[in-house]
Amino acid sequence: MGYGLFGWIVIGLAAGALARALHPGRDPGGLGVTLLVGIVGGVLGGWLGRFLGAGPQSTLLNLALATAGALLLLVLWRAIARARAGRS
């Protein structure tokens, strides 16, 4: 039995918090955007974990993949926001 969407949202919230702790600083959009980025990272990490064959028994691997996805999205989000601010 897998996590399901609700499980990935919860993992994504944790991943968003971990990504924020690993990459501190001011986020465009604040905490809410960071949590949404974490949820998206969690869902993407869950998809990637399932694709790689990680089952629900490997929670640490799934959390690590979700955190990596959230961290990557957070870095991209900040870069896009900085580029937009530079053009204005």
Gaussian input, Z-matrix of N, CA and C with variables (Angstrom, degrees):
# hf/3-21g

backbone

0 1
 N
 C     1     B1
 C     2     B2     1     A1
 N     3     B3     2     A2     1     D1
 C     4     B4     3     A3     2     D2
 C     5     B5     4     A4     3     D3
 N     6     B6     5     A5     4     D4
 C     7     B7     6     A6     5     D5
 C     8     B8     7     A7     6     D6
 N     9     B9     8     A8     7     D7
 C    10    B10     9     A9     8     D8
 C    11    B11    10    A10     9     D9
 N    12    B12    11    A11    10    D10
 C    13    B13    12    A12    11    D11
 C    14    B14    13    A13    12    D12
 N    15    B15    14    A14    13    D13
 C    16    B16    15    A15    14    D14
 C    17    B17    16    A16    15    D15
 N    18    B18    17    A17    16    D16
 C    19    B19    18    A18    17    D17
 C    20    B20    19    A19    18    D18
 N    21    B21    20    A20    19    D19
 C    22    B22    21    A21    20    D20
 C    23    B23    22    A22    21    D21
 N    24    B24    23    A23    22    D22
 C    25    B25    24    A24    23    D23
 C    26    B26    25    A25    24    D24
 N    27    B27    26    A26    25    D25
 C    28    B28    27    A27    26    D26
 C    29    B29    28    A28    27    D27
 N    30    B30    29    A29    28    D28
 C    31    B31    30    A30    29    D29
 C    32    B32    31    A31    30    D30
 N    33    B33    32    A32    31    D31
 C    34    B34    33    A33    32    D32
 C    35    B35    34    A34    33    D33
 N    36    B36    35    A35    34    D34
 C    37    B37    36    A36    35    D35
 C    38    B38    37    A37    36    D36
 N    39    B39    38    A38    37    D37
 C    40    B40    39    A39    38    D38
 C    41    B41    40    A40    39    D39
 N    42    B42    41    A41    40    D40
 C    43    B43    42    A42    41    D41
 C    44    B44    43    A43    42    D42
 N    45    B45    44    A44    43    D43
 C    46    B46    45    A45    44    D44
 C    47    B47    46    A46    45    D45
 N    48    B48    47    A47    46    D46
 C    49    B49    48    A48    47    D47
 C    50    B50    49    A49    48    D48
 N    51    B51    50    A50    49    D49
 C    52    B52    51    A51    50    D50
 C    53    B53    52    A52    51    D51
 N    54    B54    53    A53    52    D52
 C    55    B55    54    A54    53    D53
 C    56    B56    55    A55    54    D54
 N    57    B57    56    A56    55    D55
 C    58    B58    57    A57    56    D56
 C    59    B59    58    A58    57    D57
 N    60    B60    59    A59    58    D58
 C    61    B61    60    A60    59    D59
 C    62    B62    61    A61    60    D60
 N    63    B63    62    A62    61    D61
 C    64    B64    63    A63    62    D62
 C    65    B65    64    A64    63    D63
 N    66    B66    65    A65    64    D64
 C    67    B67    66    A66    65    D65
 C    68    B68    67    A67    66    D66
 N    69    B69    68    A68    67    D67
 C    70    B70    69    A69    68    D68
 C    71    B71    70    A70    69    D69
 N    72    B72    71    A71    70    D70
 C    73    B73    72    A72    71    D71
 C    74    B74    73    A73    72    D72
 N    75    B75    74    A74    73    D73
 C    76    B76    75    A75    74    D74
 C    77    B77    76    A76    75    D75
 N    78    B78    77    A77    76    D76
 C    79    B79    78    A78    77    D77
 C    80    B80    79    A79    78    D78
 N    81    B81    80    A80    79    D79
 C    82    B82    81    A81    80    D80
 C    83    B83    82    A82    81    D81
 N    84    B84    83    A83    82    D82
 C    85    B85    84    A84    83    D83
 C    86    B86    85    A85    84    D84
 N    87    B87    86    A86    85    D85
 C    88    B88    87    A87    86    D86
 C    89    B89    88    A88    87    D87
 N    90    B90    89    A89    88    D88
 C    91    B91    90    A90    89    D89
 C    92    B92    91    A91    90    D90
 N    93    B93    92    A92    91    D91
 C    94    B94    93    A93    92    D92
 C    95    B95    94    A94    93    D93
 N    96    B96    95    A95    94    D94
 C    97    B97    96    A96    95    D95
 C    98    B98    97    A97    96    D96
 N    99    B99    98    A98    97    D97
 C   100   B100    99    A99    98    D98
 C   101   B101   100   A100    99    D99
 N   102   B102   101   A101   100   D100
 C   103   B103   102   A102   101   D101
 C   104   B104   103   A103   102   D102
 N   105   B105   104   A104   103   D103
 C   106   B106   105   A105   104   D104
 C   107   B107   106   A106   105   D105
 N   108   B108   107   A107   106   D106
 C   109   B109   108   A108   107   D107
 C   110   B110   109   A109   108   D108
 N   111   B111   110   A110   109   D109
 C   112   B112   111   A111   110   D110
 C   113   B113   112   A112   111   D111
 N   114   B114   113   A113   112   D112
 C   115   B115   114   A114   113   D113
 C   116   B116   115   A115   114   D114
 N   117   B117   116   A116   115   D115
 C   118   B118   117   A117   116   D116
 C   119   B119   118   A118   117   D117
 N   120   B120   119   A119   118   D118
 C   121   B121   120   A120   119   D119
 C   122   B122   121   A121   120   D120
 N   123   B123   122   A122   121   D121
 C   124   B124   123   A123   122   D122
 C   125   B125   124   A124   123   D123
 N   126   B126   125   A125   124   D124
 C   127   B127   126   A126   125   D125
 C   128   B128   127   A127   126   D126
 N   129   B129   128   A128   127   D127
 C   130   B130   129   A129   128   D128
 C   131   B131   130   A130   129   D129
 N   132   B132   131   A131   130   D130
 C   133   B133   132   A132   131   D131
 C   134   B134   133   A133   132   D132
 N   135   B135   134   A134   133   D133
 C   136   B136   135   A135   134   D134
 C   137   B137   136   A136   135   D135
 N   138   B138   137   A137   136   D136
 C   139   B139   138   A138   137   D137
 C   140   B140   139   A139   138   D138
 N   141   B141   140   A140   139   D139
 C   142   B142   141   A141   140   D140
 C   143   B143   142   A142   141   D141
 N   144   B144   143   A143   142   D142
 C   145   B145   144   A144   143   D143
 C   146   B146   145   A145   144   D144
 N   147   B147   146   A146   145   D145
 C   148   B148   147   A147   146   D146
 C   149   B149   148   A148   147   D147
 N   150   B150   149   A149   148   D148
 C   151   B151   150   A150   149   D149
 C   152   B152   151   A151   150   D150
 N   153   B153   152   A152   151   D151
 C   154   B154   153   A153   152   D152
 C   155   B155   154   A154   153   D153
 N   156   B156   155   A155   154   D154
 C   157   B157   156   A156   155   D155
 C   158   B158   157   A157   156   D156
 N   159   B159   158   A158   157   D157
 C   160   B160   159   A159   158   D158
 C   161   B161   160   A160   159   D159
 N   162   B162   161   A161   160   D160
 C   163   B163   162   A162   161   D161
 C   164   B164   163   A163   162   D162
 N   165   B165   164   A164   163   D163
 C   166   B166   165   A165   164   D164
 C   167   B167   166   A166   165   D165
 N   168   B168   167   A167   166   D166
 C   169   B169   168   A168   167   D167
 C   170   B170   169   A169   168   D168
 N   171   B171   170   A170   169   D169
 C   172   B172   171   A171   170   D170
 C   173   B173   172   A172   171   D171
 N   174   B174   173   A173   172   D172
 C   175   B175   174   A174   173   D173
 C   176   B176   175   A175   174   D174
 N   177   B177   176   A176   175   D175
 C   178   B178   177   A177   176   D176
 C   179   B179   178   A178   177   D177
 N   180   B180   179   A179   178   D178
 C   181   B181   180   A180   179   D179
 C   182   B182   181   A181   180   D180
 N   183   B183   182   A182   181   D181
 C   184   B184   183   A183   182   D182
 C   185   B185   184   A184   183   D183
 N   186   B186   185   A185   184   D184
 C   187   B187   186   A186   185   D185
 C   188   B188   187   A187   186   D186
 N   189   B189   188   A188   187   D187
 C   190   B190   189   A189   188   D188
 C   191   B191   190   A190   189   D189
 N   192   B192   191   A191   190   D190
 C   193   B193   192   A192   191   D191
 C   194   B194   193   A193   192   D192
 N   195   B195   194   A194   193   D193
 C   196   B196   195   A195   194   D194
 C   197   B197   196   A196   195   D195
 N   198   B198   197   A197   196   D196
 C   199   B199   198   A198   197   D197
 C   200   B200   199   A199   198   D198
 N   201   B201   200   A200   199   D199
 C   202   B202   201   A201   200   D200
 C   203   B203   202   A202   201   D201
 N   204   B204   203   A203   202   D202
 C   205   B205   204   A204   203   D203
 C   206   B206   205   A205   204   D204
 N   207   B207   206   A206   205   D205
 C   208   B208   207   A207   206   D206
 C   209   B209   208   A208   207   D207
 N   210   B210   209   A209   208   D208
 C   211   B211   210   A210   209   D209
 C   212   B212   211   A211   210   D210
 N   213   B213   212   A212   211   D211
 C   214   B214   213   A213   212   D212
 C   215   B215   214   A214   213   D213
 N   216   B216   215   A215   214   D214
 C   217   B217   216   A216   215   D215
 C   218   B218   217   A217   216   D216
 N   219   B219   218   A218   217   D217
 C   220   B220   219   A219   218   D218
 C   221   B221   220   A220   219   D219
 N   222   B222   221   A221   220   D220
 C   223   B223   222   A222   221   D221
 C   224   B224   223   A223   222   D222
 N   225   B225   224   A224   223   D223
 C   226   B226   225   A225   224   D224
 C   227   B227   226   A226   225   D225
 N   228   B228   227   A227   226   D226
 C   229   B229   228   A228   227   D227
 C   230   B230   229   A229   228   D228
 N   231   B231   230   A230   229   D229
 C   232   B232   231   A231   230   D230
 C   233   B233   232   A232   231   D231
 N   234   B234   233   A233   232   D232
 C   235   B235   234   A234   233   D233
 C   236   B236   235   A235   234   D234
 N   237   B237   236   A236   235   D235
 C   238   B238   237   A237   236   D236
 C   239   B239   238   A238   237   D237
 N   240   B240   239   A239   238   D238
 C   241   B241   240   A240   239   D239
 C   242   B242   241   A241   240   D240
 N   243   B243   242   A242   241   D241
 C   244   B244   243   A243   242   D242
 C   245   B245   244   A244   243   D243
 N   246   B246   245   A245   244   D244
 C   247   B247   246   A246   245   D245
 C   248   B248   247   A247   246   D246
 N   249   B249   248   A248   247   D247
 C   250   B250   249   A249   248   D248
 C   251   B251   250   A250   249   D249
 N   252   B252   251   A251   250   D250
 C   253   B253   252   A252   251   D251
 C   254   B254   253   A253   252   D252
 N   255   B255   254   A254   253   D253
 C   256   B256   255   A255   254   D254
 C   257   B257   256   A256   255   D255
 N   258   B258   257   A257   256   D256
 C   259   B259   258   A258   257   D257
 C   260   B260   259   A259   258   D258
 N   261   B261   260   A260   259   D259
 C   262   B262   261   A261   260   D260
 C   263   B263   262   A262   261   D261

   B1=1.4536
   B2=1.5315
   B3=1.3148
   B4=1.4537
   B5=1.5115
   B6=1.3065
   B7=1.4413
   B8=1.5245
   B9=1.2963
   B10=1.4501
   B11=1.5170
   B12=1.3045
   B13=1.4663
   B14=1.5281
   B15=1.3282
   B16=1.4661
   B17=1.5281
   B18=1.3187
   B19=1.4579
   B20=1.5101
   B21=1.3430
   B22=1.4597
   B23=1.5159
   B24=1.3204
   B25=1.4652
   B26=1.5253
   B27=1.3244
   B28=1.4719
   B29=1.5275
   B30=1.3338
   B31=1.4688
   B32=1.5253
   B33=1.3397
   B34=1.4637
   B35=1.5144
   B36=1.3309
   B37=1.4613
   B38=1.5264
   B39=1.3233
   B40=1.4653
   B41=1.5261
   B42=1.3302
   B43=1.4679
   B44=1.5203
   B45=1.3224
   B46=1.4596
   B47=1.5209
   B48=1.3291
   B49=1.4644
   B50=1.5281
   B51=1.3299
   B52=1.4659
   B53=1.5250
   B54=1.3246
   B55=1.4714
   B56=1.5196
   B57=1.3162
   B58=1.4741
   B59=1.5213
   B60=1.3445
   B61=1.4651
   B62=1.5314
   B63=1.3296
   B64=1.4569
   B65=1.5282
   B66=1.3319
   B67=1.4776
   B68=1.5309
   B69=1.3343
   B70=1.4622
   B71=1.5270
   B72=1.2855
   B73=1.4586
   B74=1.5171
   B75=1.3163
   B76=1.4613
   B77=1.5180
   B78=1.3135
   B79=1.4559
   B80=1.5102
   B81=1.3301
   B82=1.4589
   B83=1.5234
   B84=1.3001
   B85=1.4570
   B86=1.5195
   B87=1.3030
   B88=1.4546
   B89=1.5175
   B90=1.3134
   B91=1.4592
   B92=1.5194
   B93=1.3198
   B94=1.4675
   B95=1.5130
   B96=1.3167
   B97=1.4664
   B98=1.5230
   B99=1.3230
   B100=1.4603
   B101=1.5227
   B102=1.3310
   B103=1.4639
   B104=1.5237
   B105=1.3321
   B106=1.4651
   B107=1.5238
   B108=1.3279
   B109=1.4573
   B110=1.5280
   B111=1.3147
   B112=1.4662
   B113=1.5164
   B114=1.3287
   B115=1.4628
   B116=1.5244
   B117=1.3275
   B118=1.4670
   B119=1.5250
   B120=1.3358
   B121=1.4657
   B122=1.5202
   B123=1.3250
   B124=1.4591
   B125=1.5122
   B126=1.3119
   B127=1.4678
   B128=1.5318
   B129=1.3426
   B130=1.4703
   B131=1.5301
   B132=1.3418
   B133=1.4595
   B134=1.5204
   B135=1.3260
   B136=1.4606
   B137=1.5108
   B138=1.3253
   B139=1.4602
   B140=1.5280
   B141=1.3342
   B142=1.4595
   B143=1.5272
   B144=1.3291
   B145=1.4570
   B146=1.5172
   B147=1.3146
   B148=1.4616
   B149=1.5265
   B150=1.3393
   B151=1.4610
   B152=1.5256
   B153=1.3344
   B154=1.4650
   B155=1.5202
   B156=1.3223
   B157=1.4556
   B158=1.5121
   B159=1.3201
   B160=1.4676
   B161=1.5232
   B162=1.2966
   B163=1.4499
   B164=1.5104
   B165=1.3363
   B166=1.4664
   B167=1.5190
   B168=1.3224
   B169=1.4564
   B170=1.5247
   B171=1.3210
   B172=1.4637
   B173=1.5287
   B174=1.3252
   B175=1.4562
   B176=1.5275
   B177=1.3239
   B178=1.4673
   B179=1.5189
   B180=1.3176
   B181=1.4622
   B182=1.5188
   B183=1.3186
   B184=1.4609
   B185=1.5220
   B186=1.3259
   B187=1.4595
   B188=1.5293
   B189=1.3273
   B190=1.4661
   B191=1.5277
   B192=1.3278
   B193=1.4617
   B194=1.5263
   B195=1.3286
   B196=1.4647
   B197=1.5236
   B198=1.3253
   B199=1.4599
   B200=1.5233
   B201=1.3246
   B202=1.4632
   B203=1.5291
   B204=1.3359
   B205=1.4625
   B206=1.5122
   B207=1.3202
   B208=1.4637
   B209=1.5271
   B210=1.3191
   B211=1.4635
   B212=1.5286
   B213=1.3145
   B214=1.4610
   B215=1.5248
   B216=1.3210
   B217=1.4645
   B218=1.5254
   B219=1.3303
   B220=1.4572
   B221=1.5305
   B222=1.3199
   B223=1.4681
   B224=1.5230
   B225=1.3409
   B226=1.4666
   B227=1.5203
   B228=1.3303
   B229=1.4695
   B230=1.5255
   B231=1.3335
   B232=1.4675
   B233=1.5188
   B234=1.3248
   B235=1.4616
   B236=1.5293
   B237=1.3151
   B238=1.4765
   B239=1.5280
   B240=1.3215
   B241=1.4690
   B242=1.5238
   B243=1.3489
   B244=1.4553
   B245=1.5218
   B246=1.3150
   B247=1.4647
   B248=1.5233
   B249=1.3185
   B250=1.4632
   B251=1.5173
   B252=1.3210
   B253=1.4559
   B254=1.5255
   B255=1.3249
   B256=1.4524
   B257=1.5150
   B258=1.3159
   B259=1.4600
   B260=1.5160
   B261=1.3201
   B262=1.4629
   B263=1.5038
   A1=108.84
   A2=117.67
   A3=122.85
   A4=111.76
   A5=115.34
   A6=121.55
   A7=111.91
   A8=117.76
   A9=120.81
   A10=109.94
   A11=115.64
   A12=120.76
   A13=111.90
   A14=117.99
   A15=120.94
   A16=110.75
   A17=116.77
   A18=120.63
   A19=112.10
   A20=116.30
   A21=119.70
   A22=111.21
   A23=117.32
   A24=119.95
   A25=109.99
   A26=116.31
   A27=120.47
   A28=110.08
   A29=116.99
   A30=120.49
   A31=109.09
   A32=117.22
   A33=121.37
   A34=112.57
   A35=117.58
   A36=120.25
   A37=110.33
   A38=116.14
   A39=119.79
   A40=110.22
   A41=116.36
   A42=120.54
   A43=110.75
   A44=117.80
   A45=121.00
   A46=111.62
   A47=116.18
   A48=119.67
   A49=110.53
   A50=117.14
   A51=120.10
   A52=111.35
   A53=117.25
   A54=120.49
   A55=110.34
   A56=116.18
   A57=120.47
   A58=110.49
   A59=116.09
   A60=119.70
   A61=111.17
   A62=116.94
   A63=120.96
   A64=112.93
   A65=115.83
   A66=120.39
   A67=107.74
   A68=117.19
   A69=119.87
   A70=111.52
   A71=114.19
   A72=120.35
   A73=109.76
   A74=114.52
   A75=119.72
   A76=109.43
   A77=114.64
   A78=120.72
   A79=109.75
   A80=116.94
   A81=118.59
   A82=108.17
   A83=116.56
   A84=119.87
   A85=113.37
   A86=118.08
   A87=121.38
   A88=115.04
   A89=114.50
   A90=122.08
   A91=112.19
   A92=117.47
   A93=120.49
   A94=112.13
   A95=116.53
   A96=120.53
   A97=109.78
   A98=117.05
   A99=120.30
   A100=110.56
   A101=117.25
   A102=120.09
   A103=111.38
   A104=117.10
   A105=119.49
   A106=111.04
   A107=116.38
   A108=120.36
   A109=109.28
   A110=117.35
   A111=121.33
   A112=112.39
   A113=116.84
   A114=120.23
   A115=110.24
   A116=116.31
   A117=119.85
   A118=109.99
   A119=116.33
   A120=120.25
   A121=111.33
   A122=116.84
   A123=120.47
   A124=112.51
   A125=116.19
   A126=120.05
   A127=109.67
   A128=116.40
   A129=119.24
   A130=111.26
   A131=116.28
   A132=120.03
   A133=111.81
   A134=116.44
   A135=120.14
   A136=112.04
   A137=115.69
   A138=119.57
   A139=110.38
   A140=115.59
   A141=120.13
   A142=110.83
   A143=116.68
   A144=120.65
   A145=111.98
   A146=116.33
   A147=120.49
   A148=109.71
   A149=116.41
   A150=121.31
   A151=110.75
   A152=116.53
   A153=121.49
   A154=112.74
   A155=117.57
   A156=120.99
   A157=114.93
   A158=118.08
   A159=120.82
   A160=108.29
   A161=116.46
   A162=120.57
   A163=111.30
   A164=116.69
   A165=119.80
   A166=113.06
   A167=118.55
   A168=120.71
   A169=111.95
   A170=117.87
   A171=120.54
   A172=109.93
   A173=115.29
   A174=121.43
   A175=111.76
   A176=117.46
   A177=119.57
   A178=111.32
   A179=117.80
   A180=120.13
   A181=110.29
   A182=116.88
   A183=120.53
   A184=111.34
   A185=117.37
   A186=120.89
   A187=110.25
   A188=116.88
   A189=120.30
   A190=110.64
   A191=117.78
   A192=120.69
   A193=111.03
   A194=116.74
   A195=120.58
   A196=110.74
   A197=117.15
   A198=120.98
   A199=110.62
   A200=116.71
   A201=119.73
   A202=110.62
   A203=116.51
   A204=119.99
   A205=111.94
   A206=116.83
   A207=120.84
   A208=111.13
   A209=117.00
   A210=120.97
   A211=110.54
   A212=116.43
   A213=120.23
   A214=111.10
   A215=117.12
   A216=120.23
   A217=111.69
   A218=117.52
   A219=121.46
   A220=110.68
   A221=116.68
   A222=120.53
   A223=110.12
   A224=116.94
   A225=120.16
   A226=111.47
   A227=116.71
   A228=121.15
   A229=110.88
   A230=115.86
   A231=119.60
   A232=111.21
   A233=117.71
   A234=121.25
   A235=110.53
   A236=117.09
   A237=120.94
   A238=109.82
   A239=117.15
   A240=120.83
   A241=110.37
   A242=118.37
   A243=121.76
   A244=110.76
   A245=116.27
   A246=120.48
   A247=110.61
   A248=117.35
   A249=121.03
   A250=111.64
   A251=116.29
   A252=120.45
   A253=110.98
   A254=116.72
   A255=121.34
   A256=112.56
   A257=117.74
   A258=121.49
   A259=112.57
   A260=117.09
   A261=119.96
   A262=112.75
   D1=133.02
   D2=-178.16
   D3=-90.86
   D4=179.69
   D5=-179.67
   D6=-70.24
   D7=-40.17
   D8=-172.36
   D9=81.88
   D10=171.54
   D11=-175.98
   D12=-61.67
   D13=-42.26
   D14=-179.47
   D15=-62.27
   D16=-40.59
   D17=178.29
   D18=-63.10
   D19=-39.27
   D20=179.49
   D21=-71.42
   D22=-29.94
   D23=174.98
   D24=-65.76
   D25=-43.96
   D26=178.90
   D27=-64.39
   D28=-45.94
   D29=176.97
   D30=-61.30
   D31=-38.96
   D32=179.25
   D33=-63.38
   D34=-38.23
   D35=176.62
   D36=-62.73
   D37=-43.65
   D38=177.39
   D39=-65.02
   D40=-40.72
   D41=179.31
   D42=-64.68
   D43=-39.19
   D44=177.74
   D45=-63.14
   D46=-40.99
   D47=177.94
   D48=-65.98
   D49=-41.79
   D50=177.92
   D51=-65.49
   D52=-41.11
   D53=179.19
   D54=-63.23
   D55=-39.33
   D56=178.63
   D57=-65.08
   D58=-38.54
   D59=178.77
   D60=-69.34
   D61=-35.24
   D62=-179.75
   D63=-77.25
   D64=-24.76
   D65=-178.47
   D66=-132.18
   D67=72.59
   D68=-176.58
   D69=-71.38
   D70=163.96
   D71=178.37
   D72=138.65
   D73=179.63
   D74=-179.71
   D75=-78.56
   D76=128.92
   D77=178.08
   D78=-103.71
   D79=134.85
   D80=172.33
   D81=-67.79
   D82=122.61
   D83=-178.99
   D84=101.02
   D85=-15.42
   D86=175.36
   D87=78.66
   D88=-160.04
   D89=-174.47
   D90=-64.35
   D91=-38.22
   D92=-178.70
   D93=-60.19
   D94=-44.24
   D95=178.85
   D96=-66.57
   D97=-39.59
   D98=178.58
   D99=-61.33
   D100=-41.95
   D101=178.34
   D102=-66.19
   D103=-39.09
   D104=176.54
   D105=-64.21
   D106=-40.59
   D107=176.27
   D108=-61.49
   D109=-39.42
   D110=177.36
   D111=-64.05
   D112=-40.74
   D113=178.47
   D114=-64.33
   D115=-45.67
   D116=178.11
   D117=-62.16
   D118=-43.00
   D119=176.85
   D120=-61.88
   D121=-38.07
   D122=178.13
   D123=-65.40
   D124=-42.30
   D125=178.64
   D126=-66.79
   D127=-43.85
   D128=177.55
   D129=-64.24
   D130=-41.12
   D131=177.19
   D132=-64.14
   D133=-37.83
   D134=176.36
   D135=-64.69
   D136=-41.58
   D137=177.40
   D138=-63.77
   D139=-44.50
   D140=179.60
   D141=-63.86
   D142=-42.36
   D143=178.16
   D144=-61.46
   D145=-42.14
   D146=178.05
   D147=-66.09
   D148=-39.88
   D149=178.65
   D150=-62.65
   D151=-38.90
   D152=-179.77
   D153=-81.46
   D154=-5.42
   D155=177.06
   D156=94.57
   D157=9.73
   D158=177.85
   D159=-77.84
   D160=125.14
   D161=179.81
   D162=-93.89
   D163=-179.38
   D164=-179.32
   D165=-65.81
   D166=-16.01
   D167=179.04
   D168=-72.51
   D169=-17.71
   D170=-179.67
   D171=-101.71
   D172=65.69
   D173=-176.10
   D174=-61.40
   D175=-39.85
   D176=-179.81
   D177=-63.95
   D178=-40.45
   D179=177.30
   D180=-64.70
   D181=-43.05
   D182=178.99
   D183=-63.58
   D184=-40.94
   D185=178.06
   D186=-66.38
   D187=-39.41
   D188=178.22
   D189=-64.77
   D190=-42.80
   D191=178.37
   D192=-65.38
   D193=-41.16
   D194=178.63
   D195=-65.07
   D196=-40.66
   D197=178.62
   D198=-65.78
   D199=-41.69
   D200=177.79
   D201=-62.58
   D202=-41.42
   D203=177.09
   D204=-64.27
   D205=-42.89
   D206=179.21
   D207=-66.36
   D208=-39.15
   D209=178.88
   D210=-64.85
   D211=-43.82
   D212=177.64
   D213=-62.08
   D214=-44.87
   D215=178.76
   D216=-65.43
   D217=-36.47
   D218=178.94
   D219=-65.03
   D220=-43.72
   D221=177.99
   D222=-63.16
   D223=-44.12
   D224=178.32
   D225=-63.53
   D226=-41.71
   D227=179.89
   D228=-60.51
   D229=-44.89
   D230=179.60
   D231=-64.95
   D232=-39.61
   D233=-179.81
   D234=-65.65
   D235=-41.99
   D236=179.25
   D237=-66.00
   D238=-42.97
   D239=-179.78
   D240=-64.45
   D241=-39.58
   D242=178.50
   D243=-65.33
   D244=-41.40
   D245=179.97
   D246=-65.48
   D247=-39.22
   D248=177.46
   D249=-66.33
   D250=-39.91
   D251=-179.96
   D252=-67.54
   D253=-32.61
   D254=178.99
   D255=-70.93
   D256=-27.24
   D257=179.59
   D258=-81.59
   D259=-24.15
   D260=-176.57
   D261=-77.08

